[in-house]
């Protein structure tokens, strides 16, 4: 039986997931091509990472084509939500406001980003009523 996903992809696994989320189902070569625009990475490295990610159930593979096609098993929203929840629980004792404060101190938000945050908070408040 394959191991279950840890919920926390490594940095390289997250890079690959980002490619798959943005590009859609892709071959090893297609993933490597996108990643190589950012940093040097070999075909066999990407291939091995995708094999590991398949075992960890982060991606699924369609072997019906000559070149295997990989796709993420979960959406970006689900994976990032789990990562953020884990960070809040482990590092911030469950404090969402503290997460927001650290995020804004690390990289101050632009005015339009602050307005988007206000809109999102208002939407969440309406849902809770």
NUFIRO-597417 format. One record per atom (N, C-alpha, C): chain; x, y, z. Coordinates in nm, 4 decimals. Atoms other than C-alpha are relative to their C-alpha. Layout:
<atoms>
+--------+----------+----------+----------+
! chaine !        x !        y !        z !
+--------+----------+----------+----------+
!      A !        X !        Y !        Z !
...
+--------+----------+----------+----------+
</atoms>
This chain:
<atoms>
+--------+----------+----------+----------+
! chaine !        x !        y !        z !
+--------+----------+----------+----------+
!      A !   0.0846 !  -0.1189 !   0.0000 !
!      A !   0.0000 !   0.0000 !   0.0000 !
!      A !   0.0889 !   0.1249 !   0.0000 !
!      A !  -0.0791 !  -0.1220 !   0.0100 !
!      A !   0.1349 !   0.3459 !  -0.0940 !
!      A !  -0.0196 !   0.0861 !   0.1230 !
!      A !   0.0146 !  -0.0884 !  -0.1147 !
!      A !   0.2078 !   0.5904 !   0.1859 !
!      A !  -0.0978 !   0.1121 !  -0.0316 !
!      A !   0.0927 !  -0.1121 !   0.0164 !
!      A !  -0.0484 !   0.8636 !   0.2397 !
!      A !   0.0797 !   0.1296 !  -0.0070 !
!      A !  -0.0626 !  -0.1306 !   0.0090 !
!      A !   0.0367 !   1.2229 !   0.1614 !
!      A !   0.0196 !   0.0585 !   0.1396 !
!      A !  -0.0292 !  -0.0602 !  -0.1292 !
!      A !   0.2020 !   1.4019 !   0.4526 !
!      A !  -0.0747 !   0.1312 !   0.0193 !
!      A !   0.0686 !  -0.1273 !  -0.0099 !
!      A !   0.0059 !   1.7162 !   0.3720 !
!      A !   0.0943 !   0.1185 !  -0.0114 !
!      A !  -0.0987 !  -0.1067 !   0.0096 !
!      A !   0.3290 !   1.9129 !   0.3637 !
!      A !   0.1029 !  -0.0367 !  -0.1059 !
!      A !  -0.0979 !   0.0298 !   0.1039 !
!      A !   0.5057 !   1.8876 !   0.0298 !
!      A !   0.1315 !   0.0717 !   0.0267 !
!      A !  -0.1305 !  -0.0649 !  -0.0097 !
!      A !   0.8788 !   1.9627 !   0.0232 !
!      A !   0.0010 !   0.1206 !  -0.0936 !
!      A !  -0.0084 !  -0.1175 !   0.0871 !
!      A !   0.9920 !   2.2818 !  -0.1494 !
!      A !  -0.0024 !  -0.0391 !  -0.1480 !
!      A !  -0.0027 !   0.0433 !   0.1399 !
!      A !   1.0695 !   2.0967 !  -0.4736 !
!      A !  -0.1333 !  -0.0594 !  -0.0421 !
!      A !   0.1325 !   0.0544 !   0.0309 !
!      A !   0.7415 !   1.9050 !  -0.4588 !
!      A !  -0.1016 !   0.1114 !  -0.0206 !
!      A !   0.0914 !  -0.1135 !   0.0149 !
!      A !   0.5579 !   2.2337 !  -0.4137 !
!      A !   0.0244 !   0.0717 !  -0.1332 !
!      A !  -0.0308 !  -0.0600 !   0.1306 !
!      A !   0.7388 !   2.3785 !  -0.7184 !
!      A !  -0.0665 !  -0.0799 !  -0.1122 !
!      A !   0.0597 !   0.0867 !   0.1022 !
!      A !   0.6221 !   2.0795 !  -0.9236 !
!      A !  -0.1517 !   0.0125 !   0.0033 !
!      A !   0.1452 !  -0.0164 !  -0.0107 !
!      A !   0.2670 !   2.1086 !  -0.7903 !
!      A !  -0.0440 !   0.1323 !  -0.0615 !
!      A !   0.0352 !  -0.1296 !   0.0579 !
!      A !   0.2636 !   2.4773 !  -0.8863 !
!      A !  -0.0037 !  -0.0078 !  -0.1522 !
!      A !  -0.0014 !   0.0175 !   0.1456 !
!      A !   0.3590 !   2.3830 !  -1.2420 !
!      A !  -0.1250 !  -0.0750 !  -0.0442 !
!      A !   0.1164 !   0.0804 !   0.0377 !
!      A !   0.0857 !   2.1189 !  -1.2563 !
!      A !  -0.1306 !   0.0769 !   0.0187 !
!      A !   0.1210 !  -0.0805 !  -0.0200 !
!      A !  -0.1756 !   2.3560 !  -1.1116 !
!      A !  -0.0149 !   0.1041 !  -0.1099 !
!      A !   0.0046 !  -0.1068 !   0.1010 !
!      A !  -0.0845 !   2.6265 !  -1.3634 !
!      A !  -0.0136 !  -0.0552 !  -0.1416 !
!      A !  -0.0042 !   0.0535 !   0.1360 !
!      A !  -0.0204 !   2.4101 !  -1.6720 !
!      A !  -0.1041 !  -0.1079 !  -0.0266 !
!      A !   0.0895 !   0.1132 !   0.0162 !
!      A !  -0.2646 !   2.1295 !  -1.6073 !
!      A !   0.0821 !  -0.1282 !  -0.0123 !
!      A !  -0.0704 !   0.1277 !   0.0094 !
!      A !  -0.1794 !   1.7609 !  -1.6549 !
!      A !   0.1185 !   0.0106 !  -0.0966 !
!      A !  -0.1233 !  -0.0202 !   0.0760 !
!      A !   0.1786 !   1.7405 !  -1.7844 !
!      A !   0.0915 !  -0.1211 !   0.0074 !
!      A !  -0.1034 !   0.1029 !   0.0018 !
!      A !   0.4583 !   1.5055 !  -1.8784 !
!      A !   0.1207 !   0.0475 !   0.0805 !
!      A !  -0.1241 !  -0.0354 !  -0.0698 !
!      A !   0.7955 !   1.4967 !  -1.7019 !
!      A !   0.0716 !   0.1110 !  -0.0765 !
!      A !  -0.0697 !  -0.0992 !   0.0821 !
!      A !   0.9473 !   1.6907 !  -1.9912 !
!      A !  -0.0631 !   0.1380 !   0.0073 !
!      A !   0.0696 !  -0.1289 !  -0.0068 !
!      A !   0.6823 !   1.9627 !  -1.9780 !
!      A !   0.0219 !   0.0666 !   0.1354 !
!      A !  -0.0240 !  -0.0555 !  -0.1338 !
!      A !   0.7249 !   2.0063 !  -1.6002 !
!      A !   0.1435 !   0.0521 !   0.0084 !
!      A !  -0.1411 !  -0.0389 !  -0.0041 !
!      A !   1.1051 !   2.0172 !  -1.6366 !
!      A !   0.0231 !   0.1296 !  -0.0790 !
!      A !  -0.0164 !  -0.1190 !   0.0841 !
!      A !   1.0801 !   2.2771 !  -1.9146 !
!      A !  -0.0412 !   0.1267 !   0.0751 !
!      A !   0.0476 !  -0.1162 !  -0.0757 !
!      A !   0.8780 !   2.5148 !  -1.6957 !
!      A !   0.0939 !   0.0289 !   0.1169 !
!      A !  -0.0874 !  -0.0192 !  -0.1160 !
!      A !   1.0983 !   2.4586 !  -1.3889 !
!      A !   0.1377 !   0.0521 !  -0.0409 !
!      A !  -0.1331 !  -0.0406 !   0.0470 !
!      A !   1.4181 !   2.5086 !  -1.5937 !
!      A !   0.0071 !   0.1487 !  -0.0332 !
!      A !   0.0013 !  -0.1454 !   0.0236 !
!      A !   1.3091 !   2.8655 !  -1.6705 !
!      A !   0.0388 !   0.0765 !   0.1267 !
!      A !  -0.0268 !  -0.0643 !  -0.1285 !
!      A !   1.3538 !   2.9412 !  -1.2990 !
!      A !   0.1371 !  -0.0386 !   0.0539 !
!      A !  -0.1298 !   0.0486 !  -0.0501 !
!      A !   1.6552 !   2.7252 !  -1.2096 !
!      A !   0.0381 !  -0.1257 !  -0.0770 !
!      A !  -0.0417 !   0.1222 !   0.0702 !
!      A !   1.8640 !   2.4486 !  -1.3645 !
!      A !  -0.0514 !  -0.1245 !   0.0734 !
!      A !   0.0490 !   0.1263 !  -0.0570 !
!      A !   1.7042 !   2.1072 !  -1.3101 !
!      A !  -0.0024 !  -0.1036 !  -0.1117 !
!      A !  -0.0084 !   0.1055 !   0.0985 !
!      A !   1.7540 !   1.7789 !  -1.4866 !
!      A !  -0.1288 !  -0.0775 !  -0.0173 !
!      A !   0.1166 !   0.0825 !   0.0315 !
!      A !   1.4961 !   1.5567 !  -1.6518 !
!      A !  -0.0155 !  -0.1121 !   0.1021 !
!      A !   0.0088 !   0.1141 !  -0.0916 !
!      A !   1.5825 !   1.2616 !  -1.4284 !
!      A !  -0.0347 !   0.0440 !   0.1418 !
!      A !   0.0364 !  -0.0527 !  -0.1320 !
!      A !   1.5507 !   1.4778 !  -1.1162 !
!      A !  -0.1508 !   0.0191 !   0.0085 !
!      A !   0.1451 !  -0.0217 !   0.0021 !
!      A !   1.1974 !   1.5803 !  -1.2123 !
!      A !  -0.0716 !  -0.1347 !  -0.0056 !
!      A !   0.0599 !   0.1329 !   0.0113 !
!      A !   1.1179 !   1.2212 !  -1.3091 !
!      A !  -0.0013 !  -0.0708 !   0.1355 !
!      A !  -0.0086 !   0.0644 !  -0.1314 !
!      A !   1.2373 !   1.0884 !  -0.9723 !
!      A !  -0.0946 !   0.0676 !   0.0995 !
!      A !   0.0895 !  -0.0724 !  -0.0905 !
!      A !   1.0483 !   1.3616 !  -0.7836 !
!      A !  -0.1455 !  -0.0380 !  -0.0267 !
!      A !   0.1371 !   0.0365 !   0.0325 !
!      A !   0.7273 !   1.2767 !  -0.9692 !
!      A !  -0.0301 !  -0.1439 !   0.0412 !
!      A !   0.0189 !   0.1372 !  -0.0492 !
!      A !   0.7772 !   0.9076 !  -0.8866 !
!      A !  -0.0246 !   0.0010 !   0.1505 !
!      A !   0.0168 !  -0.0113 !  -0.1458 !
!      A !   0.8162 !   0.9960 !  -0.5181 !
!      A !  -0.1353 !   0.0612 !   0.0324 !
!      A !   0.1274 !  -0.0672 !  -0.0240 !
!      A !   0.5162 !   1.2290 !  -0.5352 !
!      A !  -0.1186 !  -0.0927 !  -0.0298 !
!      A !   0.1033 !   0.0989 !   0.0287 !
!      A !   0.3115 !   0.9473 !  -0.6894 !
!      A !  -0.0141 !  -0.0949 !   0.1181 !
!      A !   0.0009 !   0.0891 !  -0.1161 !
!      A !   0.4093 !   0.7185 !  -0.4008 !
!      A !  -0.0619 !   0.0685 !   0.1220 !
!      A !   0.0541 !  -0.0770 !  -0.1121 !
!      A !   0.3193 !   0.9934 !  -0.1530 !
!      A !  -0.1447 !   0.0440 !  -0.0249 !
!      A !   0.1370 !  -0.0322 !   0.0380 !
!      A !  -0.0136 !   1.0365 !  -0.3326 !
!      A !  -0.0243 !   0.1506 !  -0.0141 !
!      A !   0.0154 !  -0.1419 !   0.0295 !
!      A !   0.0508 !   1.4024 !  -0.4116 !
!      A !  -0.0459 !   0.0194 !  -0.1445 !
!      A !   0.0397 !  -0.0053 !   0.1403 !
!      A !   0.0046 !   1.3336 !  -0.7836 !
!      A !  -0.0503 !  -0.1377 !  -0.0422 !
!      A !   0.0394 !   0.1262 !   0.0621 !
!      A !  -0.1618 !   1.0698 !  -0.9960 !
!      A !   0.0622 !  -0.0028 !  -0.1390 !
!      A !  -0.0654 !   0.0131 !   0.1302 !
!      A !  -0.0219 !   0.9343 !  -1.3207 !
!      A !  -0.0887 !  -0.0786 !  -0.0954 !
!      A !   0.0711 !   0.0681 !   0.1077 !
!      A !  -0.1904 !   0.8366 !  -1.6454 !
!      A !   0.1062 !  -0.0658 !  -0.0868 !
!      A !  -0.1022 !   0.0753 !   0.0732 !
!      A !   0.0218 !   0.5633 !  -1.8015 !
!      A !  -0.0500 !  -0.0476 !  -0.1367 !
!      A !   0.0576 !   0.0453 !   0.1262 !
!      A !  -0.2006 !   0.5181 !  -2.1075 !
!      A !   0.0686 !   0.0619 !  -0.1218 !
!      A !  -0.0727 !  -0.0653 !   0.1087 !
!      A !   0.0221 !   0.7472 !  -2.3168 !
!      A !   0.1459 !  -0.0444 !   0.0043 !
!      A !  -0.1429 !   0.0347 !   0.0047 !
!      A !   0.3801 !   0.6847 !  -2.4287 !
!      A !   0.0752 !   0.0769 !   0.1084 !
!      A !  -0.0571 !  -0.0825 !  -0.1076 !
!      A !   0.4904 !   0.9727 !  -2.2068 !
!      A !  -0.1059 !   0.0104 !   0.1099 !
!      A !   0.0951 !  -0.0036 !  -0.1113 !
!      A !   0.3241 !   0.9442 !  -1.8668 !
!      A !  -0.0426 !   0.1431 !   0.0284 !
!      A !   0.0565 !  -0.1323 !  -0.0276 !
!      A !   0.0986 !   1.2353 !  -1.7741 !
!      A !  -0.0363 !   0.0061 !   0.1482 !
!      A !   0.0202 !  -0.0163 !  -0.1434 !
!      A !   0.0938 !   1.3605 !  -1.4151 !
!      A !  -0.0976 !   0.1137 !   0.0263 !
!      A !   0.0934 !  -0.1052 !  -0.0418 !
!      A !  -0.1760 !   1.5619 !  -1.2394 !
!      A !  -0.0057 !   0.0008 !   0.1526 !
!      A !   0.0108 !  -0.0056 !  -0.1471 !
!      A !  -0.2128 !   1.6851 !  -0.8819 !
!      A !  -0.1256 !  -0.0726 !   0.0461 !
!      A !   0.1171 !   0.0703 !  -0.0554 !
!      A !  -0.4465 !   1.4755 !  -0.6665 !
!      A !  -0.0945 !   0.0972 !   0.0694 !
!      A !   0.0829 !  -0.0979 !  -0.0704 !
!      A !  -0.5709 !   1.7830 !  -0.4789 !
!      A !   0.0228 !   0.1382 !  -0.0598 !
!      A !  -0.0086 !  -0.1358 !   0.0524 !
!      A !  -0.6377 !   2.1423 !  -0.5748 !
!      A !   0.1012 !   0.0824 !   0.0796 !
!      A !  -0.0913 !  -0.0941 !  -0.0654 !
!      A !  -0.4053 !   2.4278 !  -0.4913 !
!      A !  -0.0591 !   0.0477 !   0.1316 !
!      A !   0.0676 !  -0.0506 !  -0.1184 !
!      A !  -0.6602 !   2.5576 !  -0.2431 !
!      A !   0.0049 !  -0.0998 !   0.1153 !
!      A !  -0.0001 !   0.1023 !  -0.1045 !
!      A !  -0.6783 !   2.2292 !  -0.0514 !
!      A !   0.1400 !  -0.0167 !   0.0588 !
!      A !  -0.1374 !   0.0210 !  -0.0473 !
!      A !  -0.2995 !   2.1813 !  -0.0313 !
!      A !   0.0489 !   0.1212 !   0.0792 !
!      A !  -0.0471 !  -0.1197 !  -0.0704 !
!      A !  -0.2231 !   2.5420 !   0.0646 !
!      A !  -0.0784 !   0.0216 !   0.1289 !
!      A !   0.0804 !  -0.0109 !  -0.1220 !
!      A !  -0.5100 !   2.5455 !   0.3140 !
!      A !   0.0535 !  -0.0902 !   0.1098 !
!      A !  -0.0546 !   0.0939 !  -0.0980 !
!      A !  -0.3660 !   2.2386 !   0.4841 !
!      A !   0.1354 !   0.0488 !   0.0527 !
!      A !  -0.1305 !  -0.0503 !  -0.0424 !
!      A !  -0.0178 !   2.3935 !   0.4899 !
!      A !  -0.0144 !   0.1183 !   0.0964 !
!      A !   0.0221 !  -0.1170 !  -0.0860 !
!      A !  -0.1460 !   2.7202 !   0.6411 !
!      A !  -0.0581 !  -0.0446 !   0.1339 !
!      A !   0.0585 !   0.0503 !  -0.1249 !
!      A !  -0.3597 !   2.5358 !   0.8979 !
!      A !   0.1058 !  -0.0645 !   0.0884 !
!      A !  -0.1078 !   0.0657 !  -0.0742 !
!      A !  -0.0572 !   2.3305 !   0.9982 !
!      A !   0.0926 !   0.1041 !   0.0628 !
!      A !  -0.0857 !  -0.1062 !  -0.0523 !
!      A !   0.1565 !   2.6449 !   1.0369 !
!      A !  -0.0673 !   0.0718 !   0.1173 !
!      A !   0.0730 !  -0.0698 !  -0.1068 !
!      A !  -0.1105 !   2.8200 !   1.2458 !
!      A !  -0.0045 !  -0.0861 !   0.1265 !
!      A !   0.0092 !   0.0911 !  -0.1145 !
!      A !  -0.1524 !   2.5147 !   1.4685 !
!      A !   0.1371 !  -0.0213 !   0.0665 !
!      A !  -0.1296 !   0.0372 !  -0.0566 !
!      A !   0.2167 !   2.4268 !   1.5125 !
!      A !   0.0816 !   0.1189 !   0.0500 !
!      A !  -0.0890 !  -0.1118 !  -0.0333 !
!      A !   0.3856 !   2.7674 !   1.5218 !
!      A !  -0.0686 !   0.1148 !   0.0725 !
!      A !   0.0688 !  -0.1186 !  -0.0518 !
!      A !   0.1176 !   3.0139 !   1.6281 !
!      A !  -0.1099 !  -0.0337 !   0.0993 !
!      A !   0.0988 !   0.0435 !  -0.0994 !
!      A !  -0.0894 !   2.8169 !   1.8791 !
!      A !  -0.1439 !   0.0274 !  -0.0440 !
!      A !   0.1361 !  -0.0156 !   0.0508 !
!      A !  -0.3939 !   2.8459 !   1.6549 !
!      A !  -0.0437 !   0.1426 !  -0.0261 !
!      A !   0.0366 !  -0.1408 !   0.0139 !
!      A !  -0.3840 !   3.2260 !   1.6229 !
!      A !   0.0058 !   0.0474 !  -0.1460 !
!      A !   0.0072 !  -0.0503 !   0.1365 !
!      A !  -0.5019 !   3.3338 !   1.2784 !
!      A !   0.0407 !   0.1478 !  -0.0072 !
!      A !  -0.0439 !  -0.1400 !   0.0064 !
!      A !  -0.4611 !   3.7072 !   1.3602 !
!      A !   0.1525 !   0.0134 !   0.0059 !
!      A !  -0.1461 !  -0.0066 !  -0.0081 !
!      A !  -0.0972 !   3.6418 !   1.4520 !
!      A !   0.0625 !  -0.0371 !  -0.1350 !
!      A !  -0.0475 !   0.0369 !   0.1339 !
!      A !  -0.0467 !   3.4712 !   1.1142 !
!      A !  -0.0082 !   0.1201 !  -0.0929 !
!      A !   0.0193 !  -0.1163 !   0.0856 !
!      A !  -0.1873 !   3.7757 !   0.9381 !
!      A !   0.0999 !   0.1099 !   0.0328 !
!      A !  -0.0961 !  -0.1039 !  -0.0405 !
!      A !   0.0315 !   4.0152 !   1.1400 !
!      A !   0.1407 !  -0.0340 !  -0.0478 !
!      A !  -0.1342 !   0.0403 !   0.0459 !
!      A !   0.3481 !   3.8150 !   1.0629 !
!      A !   0.0112 !   0.0119 !  -0.1517 !
!      A !  -0.0010 !  -0.0086 !   0.1460 !
!      A !   0.2555 !   3.7968 !   0.6948 !
!      A !   0.0127 !   0.1453 !  -0.0453 !
!      A !  -0.0046 !  -0.1411 !   0.0385 !
!      A !   0.1984 !   4.1735 !   0.6757 !
!      A !   0.1300 !   0.0679 !   0.0412 !
!      A !  -0.1311 !  -0.0535 !  -0.0392 !
!      A !   0.5218 !   4.2468 !   0.8630 !
!      A !   0.1086 !  -0.0484 !  -0.0956 !
!      A !  -0.1002 !   0.0568 !   0.0906 !
!      A !   0.7172 !   4.0187 !   0.6298 !
!      A !  -0.0047 !   0.0674 !  -0.1372 !
!      A !   0.0175 !  -0.0675 !   0.1278 !
!      A !   0.5747 !   4.1841 !   0.3170 !
!      A !  -0.1243 !   0.0858 !   0.0076 !
!      A !   0.1153 !  -0.0893 !  -0.0110 !
!      A !   0.3549 !   4.4878 !   0.3592 !
!      A !  -0.0887 !  -0.0093 !  -0.1241 !
!      A !   0.0979 !   0.0105 !   0.1083 !
!      A !   0.0389 !   4.4760 !   0.1499 !
!      A !  -0.0167 !   0.1333 !  -0.0701 !
!      A !   0.0324 !  -0.1182 !   0.0793 !
!      A !  -0.0374 !   4.7189 !  -0.1283 !
!      A !  -0.1418 !   0.0414 !   0.0358 !
!      A !   0.1360 !  -0.0454 !  -0.0334 !
!      A !  -0.3527 !   4.9308 !  -0.0836 !
!      A !  -0.1101 !  -0.0877 !  -0.0606 !
!      A !   0.1029 !   0.0842 !   0.0622 !
!      A !  -0.5484 !   4.7172 !  -0.3310 !
!      A !  -0.0067 !  -0.1391 !   0.0645 !
!      A !   0.0000 !   0.1280 !  -0.0711 !
!      A !  -0.4428 !   4.4023 !  -0.1434 !
!      A !  -0.0717 !   0.0130 !   0.1347 !
!      A !   0.0703 !  -0.0241 !  -0.1261 !
!      A !  -0.5629 !   4.5510 !   0.1854 !
!      A !  -0.1510 !   0.0090 !  -0.0231 !
!      A !   0.1422 !  -0.0102 !   0.0332 !
!      A !  -0.8955 !   4.6343 !   0.0208 !
!      A !  -0.0576 !  -0.1389 !  -0.0279 !
!      A !   0.0448 !   0.1372 !   0.0266 !
!      A !  -0.9225 !   4.2739 !  -0.1024 !
!      A !  -0.0141 !  -0.0777 !   0.1303 !
!      A !   0.0087 !   0.0669 !  -0.1302 !
!      A !  -0.8532 !   4.1498 !   0.2520 !
!      A !  -0.1257 !   0.0445 !   0.0751 !
!      A !   0.1215 !  -0.0501 !  -0.0653 !
!      A !  -1.1293 !   4.3745 !   0.3885 !
!      A !  -0.1239 !  -0.0653 !  -0.0606 !
!      A !   0.1128 !   0.0606 !   0.0693 !
!      A !  -1.3692 !   4.2401 !   0.1262 !
!      A !  -0.0153 !  -0.1472 !   0.0406 !
!      A !   0.0042 !   0.1409 !  -0.0389 !
!      A !  -1.2788 !   3.8800 !   0.2144 !
!      A !  -0.0486 !  -0.0171 !   0.1442 !
!      A !   0.0439 !   0.0057 !  -0.1396 !
!      A !  -1.3258 !   3.9448 !   0.5870 !
!      A !  -0.1498 !   0.0260 !   0.0093 !
!      A !   0.1436 !  -0.0292 !   0.0012 !
!      A !  -1.6664 !   4.1020 !   0.5222 !
!      A !  -0.0800 !  -0.1187 !  -0.0524 !
!      A !   0.0683 !   0.1174 !   0.0567 !
!      A !  -1.7649 !   3.8012 !   0.3103 !
!      A !  -0.0051 !  -0.1135 !   0.1017 !
!      A !  -0.0030 !   0.1029 !  -0.1030 !
!      A !  -1.6575 !   3.5614 !   0.5863 !
!      A !  -0.0970 !   0.0322 !   0.1132 !
!      A !   0.0934 !  -0.0407 !  -0.1049 !
!      A !  -1.8554 !   3.7624 !   0.8437 !
!      A !  -0.1435 !  -0.0244 !  -0.0420 !
!      A !   0.1370 !   0.0229 !   0.0517 !
!      A !  -2.1682 !   3.7445 !   0.6248 !
!      A !  -0.0333 !  -0.1485 !   0.0033 !
!      A !   0.0231 !   0.1446 !  -0.0001 !
!      A !  -2.1313 !   3.3663 !   0.5943 !
!      A !  -0.0243 !  -0.0533 !   0.1412 !
!      A !   0.0115 !   0.0474 !  -0.1376 !
!      A !  -2.1086 !   3.3304 !   0.9740 !
!      A !  -0.1283 !   0.0479 !   0.0670 !
!      A !   0.1231 !  -0.0538 !  -0.0599 !
!      A !  -2.4304 !   3.5241 !   1.0401 !
!      A !  -0.1126 !  -0.0977 !  -0.0084 !
+--------+----------+----------+----------+
</atoms>
